[in-house]
Amino acid sequence: MINPIFLILASVFILTISVFNLNSQKENYVKEKQNYERFDTLAFKYSKLKNSYSNKKIIIKDIQKIISSARINKSNIQEQNNTILVKLTNLKTKQINKFVNNILNKRFNIIKLEISTSAIVLEVGVI
């Protein structure tokens, strides 16, 4: 015959170990969930940056919006392999200031920015 006290003690022991393991797994779950949320936000930021830096059409459209908002009439936009070259000539000081402020406030991979008193040469990289 099996002693009933032994069965009760074994049951309590197994229950105690199970509860301890359950608590430790809950802590691990919370940590892994936080890691996943951090990774998810990082991946989302990366995908947004990749889209804004790698799509030539979006970059050109944004540059054209900036040019039109600065009221610049003469612009020369050339697409090369991995760069977009923008040449602006015959500019006034206000136009230069507005264009440069808008370009620096947007997200562009600026490779080269040459500014003179009446012209701007901008080279934007495409990843």
Sine and cosine of phi, psi and omega as CSV:
sin_phi,cos_phi,sin_psi,cos_psi,sin_omega,cos_omega
0.00,0.00,0.56,-0.83,0.04,-1.00
-1.00,-0.06,0.71,-0.70,-0.03,-1.00
-0.95,0.32,0.77,-0.64,0.00,-1.00
-0.91,0.42,-0.50,0.87,0.03,-1.00
-0.91,0.41,-0.63,0.78,0.04,-1.00
-0.89,0.46,-0.67,0.74,0.03,-1.00
-0.89,0.46,-0.67,0.74,-0.01,-1.00
-0.92,0.40,-0.70,0.71,0.01,-1.00
-0.91,0.42,-0.65,0.76,0.03,-1.00
-0.90,0.43,-0.66,0.75,0.03,-1.00
-0.90,0.44,-0.69,0.72,0.02,-1.00
-0.90,0.44,-0.67,0.74,0.01,-1.00
-0.89,0.46,-0.73,0.68,0.02,-1.00
-0.90,0.43,-0.63,0.77,0.05,-1.00
-0.90,0.44,-0.67,0.74,0.01,-1.00
-0.90,0.44,-0.72,0.70,0.02,-1.00
-0.90,0.44,-0.65,0.76,0.01,-1.00
-0.90,0.45,-0.69,0.72,0.01,-1.00
-0.90,0.43,-0.68,0.74,0.02,-1.00
-0.88,0.48,-0.72,0.69,0.03,-1.00
-0.90,0.44,-0.62,0.79,0.02,-1.00
-0.89,0.45,-0.69,0.73,0.02,-1.00
-0.90,0.44,-0.67,0.75,0.01,-1.00
-0.92,0.38,-0.58,0.81,0.04,-1.00
-0.94,0.34,-0.54,0.84,0.08,-1.00
-0.90,0.44,-0.68,0.73,0.03,-1.00
-0.89,0.46,-0.68,0.73,0.04,-1.00
-0.89,0.46,-0.64,0.77,0.02,-1.00
-0.88,0.47,-0.69,0.73,0.00,-1.00
-0.90,0.45,-0.68,0.73,0.02,-1.00
-0.89,0.45,-0.70,0.71,0.00,-1.00
-0.92,0.40,-0.57,0.82,0.04,-1.00
-0.91,0.41,-0.66,0.75,0.05,-1.00
-0.90,0.43,-0.66,0.76,0.05,-1.00
-0.88,0.47,-0.67,0.74,0.02,-1.00
-0.90,0.45,-0.67,0.74,0.00,-1.00
-0.90,0.44,-0.65,0.76,0.06,-1.00
-0.89,0.45,-0.69,0.72,0.01,-1.00
-0.90,0.44,-0.65,0.76,-0.01,-1.00
-0.90,0.44,-0.69,0.72,0.02,-1.00
-0.92,0.39,-0.61,0.79,0.04,-1.00
-0.91,0.42,-0.66,0.75,0.03,-1.00
-0.91,0.42,-0.63,0.78,0.03,-1.00
-0.90,0.44,-0.70,0.72,0.03,-1.00
-0.89,0.46,-0.67,0.75,0.01,-1.00
-0.89,0.45,-0.67,0.74,-0.02,-1.00
-0.92,0.40,-0.60,0.80,0.06,-1.00
-0.91,0.42,-0.69,0.72,0.01,-1.00
-0.91,0.41,-0.64,0.77,0.00,-1.00
-0.90,0.45,-0.67,0.74,0.02,-1.00
-0.90,0.43,-0.63,0.77,-0.05,-1.00
-0.98,0.21,-0.41,0.91,-0.02,-1.00
-0.99,-0.11,-0.27,0.96,-0.14,-0.99
-0.94,-0.35,-0.20,0.98,-0.05,-1.00
-0.99,-0.12,0.95,-0.33,-0.05,-1.00
-0.88,0.48,-0.64,0.76,-0.05,-1.00
-0.89,0.45,-0.67,0.74,0.01,-1.00
-0.91,0.40,-0.66,0.75,0.00,-1.00
-0.89,0.45,-0.71,0.70,0.00,-1.00
-0.90,0.43,-0.66,0.75,0.01,-1.00
-0.89,0.47,-0.68,0.74,0.03,-1.00
-0.90,0.44,-0.67,0.74,0.02,-1.00
-0.90,0.43,-0.65,0.76,0.03,-1.00
-0.91,0.42,-0.60,0.80,0.07,-1.00
-0.89,0.45,-0.67,0.75,0.01,-1.00
-0.91,0.41,-0.65,0.76,0.02,-1.00
-0.89,0.45,-0.69,0.73,-0.01,-1.00
-0.94,0.34,-0.55,0.84,0.02,-1.00
-0.94,0.33,-0.45,0.89,0.05,-1.00
-1.00,0.08,-0.01,1.00,0.02,-1.00
0.85,0.52,0.77,0.64,0.03,-1.00
-0.98,-0.20,0.81,-0.59,-0.07,-1.00
-1.00,0.06,-0.71,0.70,-0.09,-1.00
-0.99,-0.15,0.91,-0.41,0.05,-1.00
-0.66,-0.75,0.57,-0.82,0.02,-1.00
-0.79,-0.61,0.94,-0.35,0.00,-1.00
-0.92,-0.39,0.85,-0.53,-0.02,-1.00
-0.85,-0.53,0.70,-0.72,0.07,-1.00
-0.99,-0.12,0.77,-0.64,0.11,-0.99
-0.89,-0.46,-0.18,-0.98,-0.09,-1.00
-0.81,0.59,-0.91,0.41,-0.05,-1.00
-0.87,-0.49,0.30,0.95,-0.01,-1.00
-0.65,-0.76,0.35,-0.94,0.12,-0.99
-0.83,-0.55,0.83,-0.56,-0.06,-1.00
-0.96,-0.28,0.81,-0.59,-0.02,-1.00
-0.87,-0.50,0.82,-0.57,0.04,-1.00
-0.86,-0.51,0.83,-0.56,0.02,-1.00
-0.84,-0.54,0.77,-0.64,-0.04,-1.00
-0.78,-0.62,0.22,-0.97,0.02,-1.00
0.81,0.58,0.83,0.56,-0.06,-1.00
-0.96,-0.28,0.46,-0.89,0.12,-0.99
-1.00,-0.06,0.24,-0.97,-0.05,-1.00
-0.89,0.47,-0.65,0.76,0.01,-1.00
-0.90,0.43,-0.62,0.78,0.02,-1.00
-0.91,0.41,-0.66,0.75,0.02,-1.00
-0.89,0.46,-0.72,0.69,0.00,-1.00
-0.87,0.49,-0.72,0.69,-0.03,-1.00
-0.91,0.41,-0.68,0.73,0.00,-1.00
-0.89,0.45,-0.74,0.67,-0.05,-1.00
-0.91,0.42,-0.67,0.75,0.04,-1.00
-0.87,0.49,-0.70,0.71,-0.01,-1.00
-0.93,0.37,-0.63,0.77,0.01,-1.00
-0.90,0.43,-0.67,0.75,-0.04,-1.00
-0.96,0.27,-0.35,0.94,0.04,-1.00
-0.99,0.10,-0.34,0.94,0.04,-1.00
-1.00,0.05,0.21,-0.98,0.03,-1.00
-1.00,-0.07,0.98,-0.18,0.08,-1.00
-0.76,-0.65,0.49,-0.87,0.11,-0.99
-1.00,-0.02,0.99,0.13,-0.10,-0.99
-0.98,0.20,0.86,-0.51,0.03,-1.00
-1.00,-0.04,-0.70,0.71,-0.04,-1.00
-0.59,-0.80,0.66,-0.75,0.06,-1.00
-0.64,-0.77,0.95,-0.31,0.02,-1.00
-0.93,-0.36,0.81,-0.59,-0.03,-1.00
-0.83,-0.55,0.78,-0.63,0.14,-0.99
-0.85,-0.52,-0.14,-0.99,-0.07,-1.00
-0.93,0.36,-0.42,0.91,-0.03,-1.00
-0.70,-0.71,0.15,0.99,-0.04,-1.00
-0.53,-0.85,0.39,-0.92,0.05,-1.00
-0.70,-0.72,0.71,-0.71,0.15,-0.99
-0.86,-0.51,0.85,-0.53,-0.05,-1.00
-0.83,-0.56,0.74,-0.67,0.06,-1.00
-0.84,-0.55,0.88,-0.47,-0.04,-1.00
-0.93,-0.36,0.78,-0.63,0.01,-1.00
-1.00,0.08,0.56,-0.83,0.06,-1.00
-0.91,-0.42,0.83,-0.56,-0.06,-1.00
-1.00,0.04,0.00,0.00,0.00,0.00
